Amino acid sequence: MRAEQIQRIQNLKEKMLSQPRYVSIEQALIITKTYQENEQDSKQVKRAKALYNALTQIEIGVEPDELIVGNRTKGVRYGVVFPESGISWVDREFETIPTRPQDKFLVHQEDIKTFREQIVPYWKGKSLEDIVRDRAGDEVSAISSVVKINQTDHAQGHICPNVKEWLETGPQGYIDQAKSKLGSCTPQQKEFYECVILVMQGVQKFMRRYEDLLKETAKAYPDHAQDLMQVASICHNLQTQPTHIFHEALQSLWFLMVVLHMESNASSFSPGRLDQILYPYYQKDIDDLTLTKEDALELIECLWLKFNEIVYLRNKNSAKYFAGFPIGFNVAIGGQDQEGKDYCNDLSHLFLDAQEDIGLPQPNLSVRLHEHTNDALLRHAVRCVSKGSGMPQFFNDKAIIHSLEKLGISHEDAMNYAIVGCVELTTQGNNLGWSDAAMFNLNKVLELTLNHGVCLLTGKQLGPDYGSLSTYKTFEELEAAYKKMILYFMDKMLVCCEAVEKAHIDVLPTPFLSAVIDDCMEKGMDVTAGGAHYNLSGIQMIQVANLADSLAAIKQMVYDEKRIAPADLVHALQTNFDGEEVMRQTLLHRVPKYGNDVEWVDELGAKWARFFRQELGKHTNYRNGPYHTGMYTVSAHVPMGKNVGASADGRLSQDPLADGGLSPVYGRDLQGPTAVLKSVSKMDDDCTTNGGLLNMKFLPDFFKTETGITKFCHFLRTFVDLEIPHIQFNVVSRQNLLDAQKHPEQYRSLTVRVAGYTAYFTELAGDLQNEIIARTTYDNI
């Protein structure tokens, strides 16, 4: 880019990073007033009116340097209180949000008073959080040590809208579509279409407000007037017209993302395969000589910065599971076209250039690889990885496409898969994947199986008494009891998941989102009620590495070699190995571990993942779609580890579980990265249709030579050949991370790969920082 373009991006980046992060109640006040004034209306109509009023009333702002505008608050990276989803937890935690261990926000003291006087009294008992608690609170609480039920106090995101159609249609086009349906529809459908019309009219006014503000800002900043007036003209055009040029496409895309967040206040709305979707606009402008690659890169980097301006306010418990504000704007590049040919273009490379330049956590950039990925894209992606931002991450078409088809996804949609949030797989524009329905702690279930269903941490009876390690005569008897314990908690989990889905239908219909998800407009049905073409629910299995290591230790030491008596191991687990360090070291170092290409150990993990997947697949969700599984954790391996007592692999009570989902336990993968790949490849791809995550860490020196780059490219091609669904990398030295802990002010923009996402290292809680530092680091392949 030219010097002035570079300076623009630097200015915008510095402004964003330097602004304080606050809790915002502005939209909460608008929503509350809307509900109070429209008590007679249905929930769907109230939601539509609340969004319309937010779009037309919320305070907005622009920076004179901006080429892409729009946000859901005037302030940058504000945490939005959303009363339709939940206010009880905010009421409990408001004063402590600035000082809590993870994901802090500043608070205006007057907002606390306003919140409690004007918002809480109206919403008590009415929010999603309250409804879920009333309907299934006891059930959710009863299994909370084993299963974390998600989406209980916020709307469901994790969706890839039909961006292509949005760009080609615009808000006016959706208004016209909805109006055309009004003459021949049921009363219920009529209300749906009227709500779509209303929210789209609100979007038009939202764009118009930015048009007007840009014109006013141009008067105040004459040096920026030309650019500001150009963006104002784009905002004007988008109100009533489809997208025509590249700049319009980027601005329209960002308005789509902002409005989705304003409607649902959820995470992981992702735009999908943008190098494919945006390319026609880019190429037309290039051919018309109205755009250069330098100009395109500047616009892309402006959009990349906007992706970092929205974060998500979670309660203090959820912040531990989703640490570092992972908002999940996932952009996918590369992969194949519908004929199976390699797909790559200028935008694929420009997106990588933008990530190299920006180096921030969002968007979550993903590269689709396959057997014929071209060398230029692969090498460029590896060079981007070497910069140390934790991006891009890599997905494997060879592993993913056929597994999606077996799930019931059409060949066309499977070939065109995208990613939402961290690593969750999705089809584009036609899927409510509910990919974060719950996290199931397989290791806690094993703990209960070994100890009469009693929790090692609390002594409470959490599960049925199927026996203990002391009563199982054979390893096969232990496995039989473990199966029953899994099924016991699975049944209870599914009851809770169904209750949550019902609550979303009743409390959080989403007319704007429904308009941009295929089949909803045709059916006249909200997406939460099953209007989407595909209706999935994904459950995460936590954590196969610890499970395989623990079962391997029990099988070898207790049953095969009989070196440790069952009662002695049970006692050691109950006492957290107090006085049993020799036994603990034996379990740690005398039994092979997952991640070292040891067939029988790896198969123990694969076997139980396969069992869980098969049993879960026998059920359907409330929208009559299939349940399927994923193997990723976000940051849940730390808090879910705190729920697990000492384990038979030698892990101490409440220590973190393995990171990632497919990753070995840190420090136990001793045979190098290729052995890790071979171990992970034993896992059935069917187990990760909701997403799988493999974390690895390399030293920066490895990438300093062309030989190192070439070796890493070969490593990634091996990853493709072994049909592993996902891999990602941290490229950072241990010393830099330790120094960042001591001097966080000097490492404000240091980003690391946490799980399926990148976060600012210094914004992570200490226990999660320590876990990242402890991960195995490779200096060679």
matplotlib code that plots the C-alpha trace (Angstrom):
import matplotlib.pyplot as plt

x = [0.0, 1.0, 2.4, -0.9, -2.9, -0.5, -0.8, -4.6, -4.7, -2.2, -4.2, -7.4, -5.8, -4.2, -7.5, -9.3, -6.7, -6.4, -10.1, -11.5, -13.9, -17.2, -20.5, -23.3, -27.0, -28.2, -29.8, -31.3, -33.1, -34.5, -35.6, -37.3, -39.2, -40.3, -41.7, -43.4, -45.1, -46.2, -47.4, -50.3, -48.1, -46.7, -43.1, -42.1, -43.6, -42.0, -38.6, -39.0, -40.1, -37.2, -34.7, -36.3, -36.1, -32.5, -31.5, -33.2, -32.3, -29.0, -26.1, -23.7, -20.3, -17.6, -13.9, -12.7, -10.3, -12.8, -13.7, -16.0, -18.5, -21.0, -21.1, -23.8, -22.5, -20.8, -17.9, -15.5, -15.5, -18.4, -20.2, -23.9, -26.5, -29.3, -32.4, -34.3, -31.5, -30.6, -30.4, -30.3, -26.6, -25.8, -27.7, -25.6, -22.3, -22.5, -20.2, -17.5, -17.3, -14.4, -12.4, -13.3, -10.4, -11.5, -12.9, -13.2, -15.3, -15.4, -18.7, -20.3, -21.6, -24.7, -25.5, -25.8, -28.4, -30.3, -30.2, -31.6, -34.3, -35.5, -34.5, -34.5, -38.0, -39.6, -37.5, -37.5, -38.9, -39.2, -35.8, -34.4, -32.2, -35.3, -37.4, -34.7, -34.1, -37.8, -38.3, -35.1, -32.9, -32.8, -31.9, -29.2, -27.7, -27.9, -25.5, -23.4, -20.3, -20.5, -22.2, -22.2, -25.5, -24.9, -27.2, -29.1, -28.6, -27.9, -29.2, -28.0, -25.3, -22.9, -24.6, -23.3, -26.0, -26.6, -24.1, -24.2, -28.0, -27.8, -25.3, -27.5, -30.8, -30.2, -32.9, -35.2, -35.2, -36.2, -39.0, -40.2, -40.0, -41.9, -44.6, -45.1, -45.9, -48.6, -51.4, -51.4, -50.3, -51.6, -52.0, -48.9, -46.9, -48.3, -46.9, -43.5, -43.4, -44.6, -41.8, -39.3, -40.5, -40.3, -36.7, -35.5, -37.0, -35.1, -31.9, -32.5, -32.9, -29.7, -27.8, -29.4, -28.3, -24.7, -25.1, -26.2, -23.5, -20.7, -21.9, -21.7, -18.3, -17.0, -17.8, -15.8, -12.9, -12.3, -9.0, -11.1, -14.1, -13.7, -13.4, -16.2, -18.5, -17.7, -18.7, -21.8, -22.8, -22.3, -24.6, -27.1, -27.0, -27.3, -30.6, -32.5, -30.1, -28.1, -24.4, -22.5, -18.8, -16.2, -16.3, -20.1, -19.8, -17.5, -19.7, -22.9, -21.3, -20.4, -23.8, -25.2, -22.8, -23.7, -27.4, -27.2, -25.4, -27.9, -30.8, -29.4, -26.3, -24.8, -21.3, -20.0, -22.0, -19.6, -19.5, -18.2, -16.1, -15.5, -12.8, -15.5, -18.5, -16.7, -14.6, -17.1, -17.2, -13.4, -12.7, -15.3, -13.7, -10.2, -11.3, -13.0, -9.7, -11.7, -9.8, -6.2, -4.9, -3.5, -6.9, -8.6, -6.1, -6.7, -10.5, -10.0, -7.9, -10.5, -13.0, -10.6, -10.3, -14.1, -14.3, -12.3, -14.7, -17.4, -16.9, -19.3, -20.2, -20.6, -21.3, -18.2, -18.6, -19.1, -16.1, -13.9, -15.2, -15.0, -12.1, -10.6, -13.8, -14.0, -16.7, -16.1, -16.2, -14.8, -13.7, -12.8, -10.6, -9.3, -10.7, -12.4, -15.2, -18.2, -16.3, -13.6, -11.0, -8.6, -10.2, -7.9, -7.9, -6.4, -8.7, -7.4, -4.0, -5.2, -7.0, -3.7, -1.9, -4.4, -3.9, -0.1, -0.5, -3.2, -2.3, -5.4, -7.8, -10.6, -11.6, -10.9, -9.1, -9.4, -7.8, -9.4, -6.8, -7.1, -4.9, -4.4, -4.1, -1.7, 1.8, 1.5, -1.5, -0.1, 3.3, 1.6, -0.5, 2.5, 4.3, 1.3, 1.3, 5.0, 4.1, 2.7, -0.9, -2.2, -3.8, -4.7, -6.0, -6.4, -9.3, -9.1, -11.6, -10.5, -11.7, -14.7, -16.7, -17.5, -18.3, -20.8, -22.5, -22.9, -24.6, -27.2, -25.7, -26.1, -23.0, -23.3, -23.6, -20.8, -18.4, -19.2, -18.8, -17.7, -16.7, -18.4, -16.9, -13.9, -13.9, -17.5, -18.4, -21.5, -23.2, -23.5, -26.7, -29.1, -28.3, -29.2, -26.4, -26.7, -23.1, -22.5, -25.4, -23.4, -20.0, -19.9, -17.0, -16.1, -13.4, -15.8, -18.0, -15.1, -14.3, -17.9, -17.7, -14.5, -16.0, -19.6, -21.0, -19.6, -17.7, -14.1, -14.2, -17.4, -18.3, -21.8, -23.6, -23.8, -24.5, -25.8, -23.7, -22.6, -19.6, -16.1, -12.6, -12.4, -15.5, -14.9, -13.2, -12.1, -11.4, -14.5, -16.7, -15.3, -16.1, -19.6, -20.2, -18.7, -21.1, -24.1, -22.8, -22.3, -25.9, -27.3, -25.9, -26.5, -30.2, -30.3, -28.3, -30.8, -33.7, -31.9, -31.0, -34.6, -35.8, -33.3, -34.4, -38.0, -37.2, -35.4, -38.5, -40.7, -38.4, -36.0, -37.6, -35.2, -36.9, -33.8, -31.7, -34.5, -34.7, -31.0, -31.3, -32.6, -36.1, -37.3, -38.8, -40.4, -41.9, -42.8, -41.2, -38.6, -35.2, -35.5, -38.6, -37.0, -37.3, -33.8, -33.0, -30.7, -31.4, -28.5, -27.4, -23.7, -22.3, -18.6, -16.8, -14.3, -11.4, -10.4, -6.7, -7.1, -9.6, -7.4, -4.4, -6.5, -8.0, -4.6, -3.1, -5.9, -5.8, -2.0, -1.2, -4.3, -5.7, -2.9, 0.3, -1.4, 1.3, -1.3, -4.1, -7.5, -8.2, -4.8, -5.5, -9.0, -7.5, -4.9, -7.5, -9.6, -6.7, -5.2, -2.1, -1.2, 1.7, 1.5, 4.0, 5.7, 2.4, 1.6, 5.0, 4.5, 1.1, 2.6, 5.8, 5.4, 2.3, 2.3, 0.2, -2.1, -0.2, 2.8, 1.4, 0.8, -2.0, -3.8, -3.8, -5.0, -7.8, -9.0, -9.8, -11.2, -13.4, -15.2, -15.6, -17.1, -19.5, -20.6, -21.2, -23.2, -25.4, -26.0, -26.8, -29.9, -31.6, -33.1, -33.4, -36.5, -36.4, -36.4, -32.8, -29.8, -27.5, -23.8, -20.5, -17.5, -14.1, -13.1, -13.1, -12.8, -11.2, -13.3, -10.4, -9.4, -12.7, -13.8, -10.6, -11.4, -14.5, -12.5, -10.6, -7.4, -7.3, -5.7, -3.3, -1.4, -3.1, -3.7, -7.1, -8.5, -5.5, -6.5, -7.5, -5.9, -6.3, -8.0, -10.1, -8.0, -4.7, -2.6, -2.1, 0.6, 4.0, 3.0, 3.5, 7.2, 7.6, 7.3, 4.6, 4.3, 3.5, 0.8, -0.8, -0.8, -2.5, -5.1, -5.8, -7.1, -10.2, -13.2, -14.1, -17.7, -16.9, -16.0, -18.8, -19.5, -15.7, -12.5, -9.5, -5.8, -3.5, 0.3, 3.0, 6.2, 9.2, 9.5, 13.1, 11.7, 10.2, 13.3, 14.5, 13.0, 13.8, 11.7, 8.8, 9.0, 9.1, 6.1, 4.2, 5.0, 3.8, 0.5, 0.1, 0.7, -2.1, -4.4, -3.3, -4.1, -7.6, -7.4, -10.2, -8.3, -5.0, -3.8, -0.6, 0.9, 4.3, 5.8, 8.6, 8.0, 10.2, 8.1, 5.0, 6.6, 7.8, 4.3, 3.0, 5.5, 5.1, 1.6, 1.7, 4.5, 2.6, -0.8, -1.2, 0.4, -2.1, -2.1, -4.2, -6.3, -8.4, -10.3, -9.7, -7.1, -7.1, -4.9, -2.6, -2.5, -6.4, -6.5, -6.7, -3.5, -4.4, -5.2, -2.0, 0.0, -1.7, -0.8, 2.8, 3.0, 1.9, 4.5, 6.7, 8.3, 11.4, 11.4, 9.3]
y = [0.0, 3.6, 5.5, 7.4, 4.2, 2.5, 5.5, 5.4, 1.8, 2.5, 5.4, 3.4, 0.4, 2.6, 4.4, 1.1, -0.5, 2.6, 3.1, 1.8, -1.0, -0.4, -2.1, -0.5, -0.4, 1.9, -0.8, -2.4, 0.8, 1.0, -2.6, -2.2, 0.9, -0.8, -3.8, -1.5, 0.4, -2.7, -5.1, -6.2, -7.5, -11.0, -11.7, -11.8, -8.3, -6.9, -8.2, -6.6, -3.3, -3.4, -3.9, -1.2, 1.2, 0.3, 0.8, 4.2, 5.5, 4.0, 6.5, 6.2, 7.5, 7.6, 8.3, 10.7, 8.1, 5.3, 3.8, 1.2, 2.5, 1.1, -0.4, -1.6, 1.0, 4.3, 3.1, 0.5, -3.1, -2.3, -5.2, -4.9, -5.7, -7.5, -7.9, -10.3, -12.8, -12.3, -9.6, -11.7, -12.4, -8.8, -7.8, -10.2, -9.2, -5.6, -4.2, -6.9, -6.9, -4.5, -6.6, -10.2, -12.5, -12.9, -10.5, -7.3, -4.3, -0.8, 0.3, 3.7, 3.8, 5.7, 2.9, 0.4, 2.6, 3.1, -0.6, -1.6, 1.1, 1.0, -2.4, -5.1, -4.5, -5.0, -8.0, -10.1, -13.5, -12.6, -13.1, -16.2, -16.8, -16.8, -19.0, -21.6, -21.5, -21.9, -24.8, -26.7, -25.0, -28.0, -30.3, -28.0, -27.6, -31.3, -32.2, -29.0, -30.9, -33.1, -31.1, -27.4, -26.4, -23.4, -20.7, -20.3, -16.5, -15.3, -15.8, -18.5, -17.3, -19.6, -18.9, -18.1, -16.0, -15.9, -13.1, -13.6, -13.1, -10.2, -8.3, -9.1, -8.2, -5.5, -4.5, -3.1, -6.4, -8.3, -5.8, -6.5, -10.2, -10.1, -7.8, -10.2, -13.0, -11.1, -11.8, -15.6, -16.6, -17.7, -15.2, -16.6, -16.2, -12.7, -11.6, -13.1, -11.2, -7.9, -8.3, -8.8, -5.6, -3.6, -4.7, -4.1, -0.6, -0.1, -1.2, 1.3, 4.1, 2.9, 3.3, 6.7, 7.8, 6.9, 8.7, 11.9, 11.6, 11.1, 14.2, 16.2, 14.7, 15.7, 19.4, 19.1, 17.4, 18.9, 17.0, 13.8, 15.1, 13.3, 9.8, 10.6, 11.7, 8.6, 6.4, 8.5, 7.9, 4.2, 4.2, 6.1, 3.5, 0.5, 1.6, 0.8, -0.9, -4.1, -4.0, -2.9, -2.2, -3.7, -0.9, -1.2, -5.0, -4.6, -1.9, -3.9, -7.0, -5.0, -3.6, -7.2, -8.3, -5.3, -5.7, -9.4, -8.6, -5.8, -8.2, -11.2, -10.1, -13.5, -14.7, -16.2, -14.7, -15.5, -14.3, -17.6, -17.9, -14.3, -14.8, -16.5, -14.2, -10.9, -11.8, -10.7, -7.2, -7.0, -8.3, -6.0, -2.9, -4.1, -4.7, -1.2, 0.3, 1.9, -0.2, -1.2, -4.0, -1.4, 0.2, -3.1, -4.1, -0.8, -1.4, -5.0, -3.9, -1.3, -4.1, -6.3, -3.6, -3.3, -7.1, -6.3, -3.6, -5.9, -8.2, -10.1, -9.6, -13.0, -13.8, -14.6, -18.3, -18.3, -16.0, -18.8, -21.2, -18.6, -16.4, -13.5, -12.2, -14.8, -13.1, -15.5, -13.6, -16.6, -15.9, -18.9, -18.8, -21.4, -24.9, -26.3, -25.1, -27.2, -29.2, -30.1, -27.8, -25.7, -22.4, -19.4, -15.8, -12.4, -11.9, -15.1, -13.6, -10.1, -11.5, -13.1, -9.8, -8.0, -10.5, -10.2, -6.4, -6.2, -9.2, -8.9, -11.6, -11.0, -12.1, -15.7, -16.5, -20.0, -21.7, -24.7, -27.2, -30.2, -32.5, -30.0, -26.7, -24.6, -24.0, -20.2, -20.0, -22.6, -20.9, -17.5, -19.0, -20.5, -17.2, -15.6, -18.2, -17.5, -13.9, -15.2, -14.0, -17.5, -17.2, -18.6, -21.9, -24.8, -27.1, -30.3, -30.7, -34.4, -35.1, -32.8, -33.0, -36.7, -36.6, -33.7, -35.7, -38.7, -36.3, -35.5, -32.4, -32.3, -32.7, -29.1, -27.6, -29.9, -28.8, -25.2, -25.6, -22.7, -22.2, -20.3, -19.1, -21.1, -24.3, -25.2, -26.5, -25.1, -24.8, -21.3, -19.3, -22.2, -23.7, -23.2, -25.4, -24.7, -25.8, -24.9, -26.6, -28.3, -29.5, -33.1, -33.9, -37.5, -37.4, -36.4, -39.4, -41.7, -40.3, -41.1, -44.6, -45.3, -44.1, -45.4, -42.3, -40.0, -36.8, -36.8, -33.0, -32.7, -36.3, -35.8, -38.6, -37.2, -40.3, -43.9, -46.4, -48.9, -49.9, -48.7, -49.6, -51.9, -53.9, -54.2, -57.6, -56.9, -53.9, -54.9, -54.6, -51.1, -50.2, -51.6, -49.4, -46.4, -46.9, -46.8, -43.7, -41.9, -42.8, -41.7, -38.2, -38.0, -38.5, -35.8, -33.5, -33.9, -33.0, -29.7, -29.0, -29.4, -27.0, -24.4, -24.7, -24.3, -21.2, -19.6, -20.2, -18.6, -15.7, -14.9, -15.1, -13.3, -11.9, -10.2, -13.3, -15.4, -13.3, -14.1, -17.8, -20.0, -21.4, -19.2, -16.6, -19.4, -21.0, -17.8, -19.4, -18.0, -19.7, -20.5, -22.5, -24.7, -22.4, -23.1, -25.7, -27.6, -27.8, -29.4, -29.4, -29.9, -31.3, -31.1, -34.1, -33.0, -34.3, -37.4, -37.1, -37.3, -40.1, -42.2, -41.7, -42.5, -45.7, -46.8, -46.4, -48.4, -51.1, -51.6, -51.0, -52.4, -55.1, -56.2, -56.0, -55.8, -53.5, -51.3, -52.7, -51.3, -50.2, -48.5, -46.5, -45.5, -44.3, -42.3, -40.6, -39.9, -38.3, -36.5, -38.8, -37.6, -39.7, -41.6, -39.6, -42.8, -44.2, -40.9, -40.8, -44.4, -43.6, -40.5, -42.1, -45.8, -45.9, -44.7, -41.6, -40.4, -38.3, -40.6, -42.8, -45.8, -47.7, -49.2, -46.0, -43.9, -46.4, -46.1, -42.4, -43.1, -45.9, -43.8, -40.8, -43.1, -44.6, -41.2, -40.0, -43.1, -42.9, -39.2, -39.7, -41.8, -38.6, -35.6, -32.0, -30.0, -28.7, -32.3, -32.2, -34.4, -34.2, -34.5, -34.1, -31.9, -32.1, -28.5, -26.7, -22.9, -22.3, -24.8, -27.2, -25.0, -24.6, -28.1, -29.4, -27.7, -29.9, -33.1, -34.7, -36.5, -38.9, -42.2, -40.7, -39.0, -35.6, -33.8, -32.7, -29.6, -29.3, -28.2, -30.9, -31.1, -28.0, -28.0, -31.1, -33.4, -32.2, -34.4, -33.4, -30.8, -32.3, -35.9, -35.8, -36.8, -38.2, -35.0, -33.3, -36.1, -38.6, -36.3, -36.2, -40.0, -40.3, -37.7, -39.4, -42.5, -40.4, -41.0, -37.9, -38.5, -37.5, -34.0, -32.9, -30.1, -29.2, -30.7, -28.8, -29.6, -27.1, -27.1, -24.7, -23.9, -21.7, -18.6, -19.6, -22.6, -20.3, -18.0, -20.0, -21.1, -24.6, -24.2, -22.8, -25.7, -28.3, -26.8, -26.9, -30.6, -31.1, -29.5, -31.7, -34.7, -33.3, -33.4, -36.9, -38.2, -36.8, -34.7, -32.1, -29.1, -27.8, -24.5, -23.1, -20.7, -19.4, -17.8, -18.4, -19.4, -16.5, -13.9, -15.2, -15.2, -11.6, -10.6, -11.9, -9.6, -6.6, -6.7, -3.0, -3.8, -6.6, -5.1, -6.4, -9.8, -12.4, -16.2, -19.1, -20.2, -22.9, -22.3, -18.6, -16.0, -13.6, -10.9, -12.8, -10.1, -10.2, -13.8, -14.9, -16.2, -19.9, -19.9, -18.0, -20.6, -23.4, -21.9, -21.4, -25.1, -26.5, -28.5, -26.4, -27.9, -26.6, -29.1, -31.5]
z = [0.0, -0.4, 2.6, 3.2, 3.1, 5.6, 7.9, 7.7, 8.8, 11.6, 12.9, 12.9, 14.6, 17.3, 18.0, 18.4, 20.7, 22.9, 23.5, 26.9, 26.9, 28.7, 29.4, 27.4, 28.5, 25.7, 23.6, 26.7, 27.5, 23.9, 24.0, 27.4, 26.4, 23.2, 25.1, 27.6, 24.9, 22.9, 25.6, 23.4, 20.6, 20.1, 20.9, 17.3, 16.7, 19.9, 18.8, 15.3, 16.8, 19.3, 16.5, 14.4, 17.3, 18.1, 14.4, 14.3, 17.8, 18.9, 19.1, 16.2, 15.4, 12.6, 12.5, 9.8, 8.6, 8.2, 4.8, 6.3, 8.9, 11.4, 14.8, 17.3, 19.9, 19.4, 21.6, 20.4, 21.9, 24.2, 25.9, 25.3, 28.0, 26.2, 28.5, 26.2, 26.8, 30.4, 33.1, 36.3, 35.9, 35.1, 38.2, 40.3, 38.7, 37.5, 40.1, 39.7, 35.8, 35.9, 38.3, 37.4, 36.3, 32.7, 30.0, 32.1, 31.1, 32.7, 34.1, 34.4, 37.9, 36.8, 34.4, 37.4, 39.0, 35.7, 35.0, 38.4, 38.4, 34.8, 33.3, 36.0, 37.3, 33.9, 32.8, 36.0, 35.0, 31.3, 29.8, 28.2, 31.2, 33.5, 31.2, 30.9, 34.7, 35.4, 32.9, 33.3, 35.9, 38.2, 35.4, 34.0, 37.5, 38.3, 35.4, 35.4, 36.6, 33.6, 30.9, 30.2, 28.6, 26.3, 24.9, 28.2, 28.6, 25.1, 21.6, 19.2, 16.8, 15.0, 11.7, 8.2, 6.6, 2.8, 2.2, -1.6, -1.7, 0.8, -1.5, -4.6, -2.9, -0.2, 2.3, -0.3, -2.1, 1.0, 1.6, -1.9, -1.4, 1.8, 0.4, -2.5, 0.0, 1.9, -0.5, -0.1, 3.3, 6.7, 9.6, 11.2, 8.0, 7.5, 10.9, 10.0, 6.6, 8.2, 10.8, 8.0, 6.3, 9.5, 10.3, 6.8, 6.8, 10.1, 8.3, 5.5, 8.1, 9.9, 6.6, 6.1, 9.5, 8.7, 5.4, 7.2, 9.8, 7.2, 5.4, 8.7, 9.5, 6.0, 6.8, 10.1, 8.5, 5.1, 4.6, 4.7, 2.9, -0.4, 1.3, 3.7, 0.9, -1.1, 1.9, 2.4, -1.3, -0.7, 2.3, 0.2, -2.6, -0.3, 1.1, -2.1, -4.5, -4.7, -4.5, -7.6, -6.7, -4.3, -1.8, -1.6, -1.1, 1.9, 3.4, 2.8, 4.3, 7.4, 7.8, 7.7, 10.4, 12.6, 12.3, 13.1, 16.3, 17.2, 16.7, 18.6, 20.6, 19.9, 18.9, 15.7, 12.8, 10.0, 6.4, 4.9, 1.7, 1.0, -1.6, -3.6, -2.7, -3.2, -6.2, -8.9, -7.5, -7.1, -10.6, -12.2, -10.6, -11.5, -15.2, -15.2, -13.9, -11.0, -8.4, -7.8, -5.7, -3.3, -2.9, -2.5, 0.3, 2.1, 2.0, 3.2, 6.1, 7.1, 7.2, 9.1, 11.8, 12.0, 12.7, 15.9, 17.1, 18.3, 21.3, 23.5, 27.1, 28.9, 32.5, 34.6, 34.3, 30.6, 30.2, 31.5, 28.9, 26.1, 27.2, 25.3, 23.6, 20.8, 18.7, 15.8, 12.5, 10.5, 6.9, 4.8, 1.7, -0.8, -1.1, -4.1, -6.5, -7.3, -9.9, -7.4, -8.9, -6.8, -5.9, -5.3, -6.6, -5.8, -2.8, -1.2, -1.2, -0.3, 2.8, 3.9, 3.2, 5.4, 8.2, 8.0, 8.2, 10.9, 13.1, 15.3, 16.5, 14.0, 11.6, 12.3, 9.0, 7.8, 4.8, 3.2, 1.9, -0.3, -2.3, -5.2, -3.2, -5.2, -3.8, -4.0, -1.6, 0.7, 1.0, 1.5, 4.2, 6.0, 5.8, 7.4, 10.2, 10.8, 11.7, 15.0, 15.1, 15.3, 11.8, 9.5, 10.7, 8.2, 7.3, 5.3, 2.4, 2.1, 5.7, 5.9, 2.7, 2.7, 6.5, 5.9, 3.1, 5.5, 7.9, 5.3, 3.7, -0.1, -2.2, -3.5, 0.0, 1.4, -1.4, -0.5, 3.3, 5.4, 9.1, 11.8, 15.1, 16.0, 14.0, 13.6, 10.2, 8.4, 5.0, 3.7, 4.1, 4.8, 8.2, 11.8, 13.1, 16.8, 16.9, 20.5, 22.2, 25.0, 26.1, 27.5, 29.8, 29.1, 31.8, 34.5, 33.5, 33.8, 37.3, 38.4, 36.8, 38.8, 42.1, 42.5, 40.8, 43.5, 42.7, 43.9, 44.5, 46.6, 47.7, 46.3, 44.4, 40.9, 38.9, 39.4, 41.3, 38.7, 40.8, 41.1, 39.9, 42.9, 41.9, 38.1, 37.7, 34.1, 31.9, 29.9, 33.0, 33.5, 29.9, 30.2, 33.3, 31.5, 28.6, 30.9, 32.7, 29.4, 28.3, 31.6, 31.3, 27.6, 28.2, 30.8, 28.5, 25.7, 27.9, 28.8, 25.2, 24.1, 26.8, 25.7, 22.1, 23.1, 25.1, 22.1, 20.0, 22.6, 23.6, 20.8, 17.3, 14.8, 11.7, 10.3, 10.6, 9.2, 6.1, 5.2, 5.9, 3.0, 3.2, 6.0, 3.6, 1.5, 4.6, 6.3, 9.4, 11.8, 11.8, 15.6, 14.8, 12.2, 9.1, 7.8, 5.2, 7.6, 11.4, 13.3, 16.9, 17.8, 21.1, 22.0, 23.5, 26.2, 26.1, 24.2, 25.0, 28.7, 28.3, 26.2, 28.6, 31.6, 30.1, 28.8, 32.3, 33.9, 31.3, 31.4, 35.0, 36.7, 34.5, 32.1, 34.2, 37.6, 38.9, 40.7, 42.8, 41.9, 45.5, 45.7, 42.5, 43.7, 47.0, 45.2, 43.1, 46.1, 47.9, 44.9, 45.0, 48.4, 49.5, 46.1, 44.0, 42.9, 41.6, 39.9, 38.1, 37.0, 35.5, 33.8, 32.4, 32.2, 30.1, 26.4, 25.8, 23.1, 20.5, 20.1, 17.3, 19.7, 18.0, 21.0, 23.0, 20.2, 19.5, 23.1, 22.4, 18.9, 20.2, 22.8, 20.5, 18.0, 20.7, 21.8, 18.2, 17.3, 20.4, 20.0, 16.4, 17.3, 18.6, 16.8, 18.1, 18.7, 15.1, 13.9, 12.8, 13.7, 16.6, 15.8, 17.5, 17.6, 19.4, 20.3, 23.6, 23.0, 26.4, 28.3, 28.9, 31.8, 33.7, 32.8, 34.2, 37.5, 37.6, 37.4, 40.3, 40.0, 37.0, 36.3, 33.7, 36.6, 36.2, 39.5, 40.7, 38.9, 36.5, 32.9, 30.4, 27.1, 24.9, 21.5, 21.3, 19.2, 20.8, 23.1, 26.7, 26.7, 27.4, 26.7, 22.9, 22.9, 19.4, 17.4, 15.3, 12.7, 15.4, 16.7, 13.2, 13.0, 16.4, 15.5, 12.2, 14.0, 14.9, 12.7, 10.6, 11.5, 15.0, 14.0, 11.6, 14.2, 14.1, 15.4, 16.7, 16.7, 18.4, 17.8, 18.8, 16.9, 17.5, 15.3, 14.2, 12.3, 9.7, 9.1, 6.1, 2.8, 3.8, 6.9, 4.9, 2.5, 5.3, 6.9, 3.6, 3.3, 6.8, 5.9, 2.8, 5.1, 7.3, 4.2, 3.2, 6.8, 6.6, 9.8, 9.7, 11.3, 12.5, 13.8, 15.2, 17.7, 16.5, 19.6, 22.0, 25.7, 26.7, 24.9, 26.6, 30.1, 29.4, 28.4, 31.7, 33.5, 31.3, 29.8, 28.8, 26.3, 24.7, 24.2, 20.7, 21.2, 20.0, 20.5, 19.4, 22.5, 20.9, 17.7, 17.9, 18.5, 21.5, 23.0, 25.3, 28.0, 28.2, 29.2, 32.8, 34.4, 34.5, 30.8, 30.1, 32.0, 30.1, 26.8, 27.9, 29.0, 25.6, 23.8, 21.5, 18.4, 16.7, 13.8, 11.8]

ax = plt.figure().add_subplot(projection="3d")
ax.plot(x, y, z, "-o")
ax.set_aspect("equal")
plt.show()
